[in-house]
Amino acid sequence: MSPKILLNSWWWVSSVLNNDVKQFGKKFLLDGNEETCWNSDQAPNGSGQWVVLDFKEAILPKELHLMFQGGFVGKTCKLEAAYDEQQTDTFSSIMEFYPNDDNSRQISFC
């Protein structure tokens, strides 16, 4: 993905572990450093953790690259998108995927 697109984007996360943004904050989600990571708190009532990326311009994803810390992988993950600029809180499902529980970089094709 073009660095320009990432620079012009916003992102939000469901939570940060113990509110420790200096060690586990969202800035580590897309920093490209395998030694850092975003860590979330456990979601209440099993609602799950989430990440929202707002690219400010239409993109067509072809691949999704993820890396989980071993033992902390999402069991059922979904890629969703908002297609209407007026309704950015309404998401449509693109795909579900089931990542491996290890530290490897994983690629899912959209």
C-alpha positions as CSV (number, residue, x, y, z in Angstrom):
1,M,0.0,0.0,0.0
2,S,1.2,3.4,-0.8
3,P,2.7,5.3,2.2
4,K,0.7,8.4,0.9
5,I,-2.5,6.5,1.5
6,L,-1.5,5.6,5.0
7,L,-0.4,9.1,5.8
8,N,-3.8,10.5,4.7
9,S,-5.7,7.9,6.7
10,W,-7.1,7.7,10.2
11,W,-7.4,4.6,12.4
12,W,-9.1,3.6,15.6
13,V,-8.9,0.6,17.8
14,S,-11.3,-1.0,20.3
15,S,-9.0,-0.6,23.3
16,V,-5.4,-0.5,24.4
17,L,-4.1,-2.9,27.1
18,N,-4.3,-1.3,30.5
19,N,-4.6,2.1,28.7
20,D,-0.8,1.9,28.2
21,V,-0.6,3.8,24.9
22,K,3.2,4.3,25.2
23,Q,3.9,0.6,25.1
24,F,0.8,-0.9,23.3
25,G,-0.9,2.0,21.6
26,K,-2.4,2.0,18.1
27,K,0.7,3.8,16.7
28,F,2.4,0.3,16.8
29,L,-0.3,-1.3,14.6
30,L,1.1,0.1,11.4
31,D,4.7,1.0,12.3
32,G,6.2,-1.9,10.3
33,N,8.3,-3.0,13.3
34,E,8.0,-6.7,14.2
35,E,9.3,-5.9,17.7
36,T,6.2,-3.7,18.5
37,C,2.5,-4.3,18.5
38,W,-0.9,-2.9,19.4
39,N,-2.4,-4.8,22.3
40,S,-6.0,-4.6,23.3
41,D,-7.9,-5.2,26.5
42,Q,-10.2,-8.2,26.7
43,A,-13.5,-7.2,25.1
44,P,-16.4,-7.2,27.5
45,N,-19.2,-9.8,26.9
46,G,-17.2,-11.4,24.1
47,S,-17.8,-8.5,21.8
48,G,-14.3,-8.8,20.2
49,Q,-11.6,-6.4,19.4
50,W,-11.6,-4.3,16.3
51,V,-9.5,-1.9,14.1
52,V,-11.1,0.7,11.8
53,L,-9.0,2.2,9.0
54,D,-10.4,5.3,7.2
55,F,-8.5,5.9,4.0
56,K,-10.2,9.1,3.0
57,E,-10.3,7.9,-0.6
58,A,-11.6,4.8,-2.2
59,I,-9.2,1.8,-2.3
60,L,-9.5,-1.7,-3.6
61,P,-7.8,-4.1,-1.2
62,K,-6.1,-7.1,-2.8
63,E,-4.3,-8.6,0.2
64,L,-4.5,-8.3,3.9
65,H,-1.2,-8.8,5.8
66,L,-1.5,-9.6,9.5
67,M,0.8,-10.8,12.3
68,F,-0.5,-12.0,15.7
69,Q,1.5,-12.7,18.8
70,G,1.5,-16.4,19.4
71,G,-1.3,-17.4,21.8
72,F,-3.3,-14.2,21.1
73,V,-4.7,-14.8,17.7
74,G,-8.2,-13.9,16.6
75,K,-10.3,-17.0,16.3
76,T,-12.8,-15.7,13.7
77,C,-11.7,-12.5,11.9
78,K,-13.7,-10.4,9.5
79,L,-12.8,-7.8,6.9
80,E,-15.6,-5.3,6.5
81,A,-15.9,-2.1,4.5
82,A,-18.1,1.0,4.5
83,Y,-18.8,1.9,0.9
84,D,-20.9,5.0,1.4
85,E,-19.2,8.2,2.6
86,Q,-22.4,9.3,4.2
87,Q,-22.8,6.1,6.2
88,T,-19.4,5.3,7.6
89,D,-20.8,3.4,10.6
90,T,-22.5,0.8,8.3
91,F,-20.2,-2.0,7.3
92,S,-20.6,-4.7,4.7
93,S,-18.7,-8.0,5.0
94,I,-16.0,-8.7,2.5
95,M,-14.6,-11.9,3.9
96,E,-14.0,-14.0,7.1
97,F,-10.6,-15.5,7.7
98,Y,-9.1,-17.8,10.4
99,P,-5.5,-16.9,11.1
100,N,-2.8,-19.3,12.4
101,D,-1.9,-19.0,16.1
102,D,1.8,-18.2,15.6
103,N,4.1,-15.2,15.0
104,S,4.3,-15.5,11.2
105,R,3.2,-12.9,8.8
106,Q,-0.1,-14.1,7.3
107,I,-1.6,-13.0,4.0
108,S,-5.3,-13.3,3.1
109,F,-6.5,-12.5,-0.3
110,C,-9.6,-10.3,-0.7
